[in-house]
Amino acid sequence: MKLILFSKPGCHLCEGLQEKIEQVSLPVELDIRDITMKEEWFQAFQYEIPVLYWVPPDETAVPQRLPRLSPRASVAQVEQMLQTVQPDHQAE
């Protein structure tokens, strides 16, 4: 499962979500994108980070923005949300 996390340095909410994603038992490839590196990302996400997208296995498909999780969400809740996005996930 490929995910994109839009973040910025010093964002504690972003760091917390990243840590939880890294702890799930699902195989996850996490691409962390610093919104300060591109003006278009900064303008789009400056008030919304962390923002998480799922990248479908079909490389021609458009990444899908995932629902915002509560900062209080547990690792189990993060994993459950990821399973609903790709319920028949397989190790990649």
C-alpha positions, 0 to 999 in steps of 0.5 A, a space after each residue: 500500500 502506497 501513501 503520501 503524507 503532506 507534512 512540514 518540519 516541526 508539525 507534531 500532528 504530522 510526526 504523530 501520524 507518521 509514527 502511527 502509520 509506521 507501526 501498523 501491521 500492513 505493508 506501507 510505503 510512505 512518501 512524506 512530502 514537505 509542503 514548504 518545498 513547493 508553493 502549490 503544496 503550501 497553498 493547498 495544505 498549509 492549514 490542513 496538515 497532516 494530509 494523507 493520500 492513498 495511491 491506488 496500485 494502478 499507476 494511472 489512477 489518481 491518488 485519493 485523499 483520505 479522511 482526516 484522523 483525530 490526533 488521538 487516533 490509536 495505531 489500531 484505528 489508523 490501521 482500521 481506516 487503512 484497511 477500509 481504503 484497500 480492504 483486500 490489501 496484499 503484501 507488496 
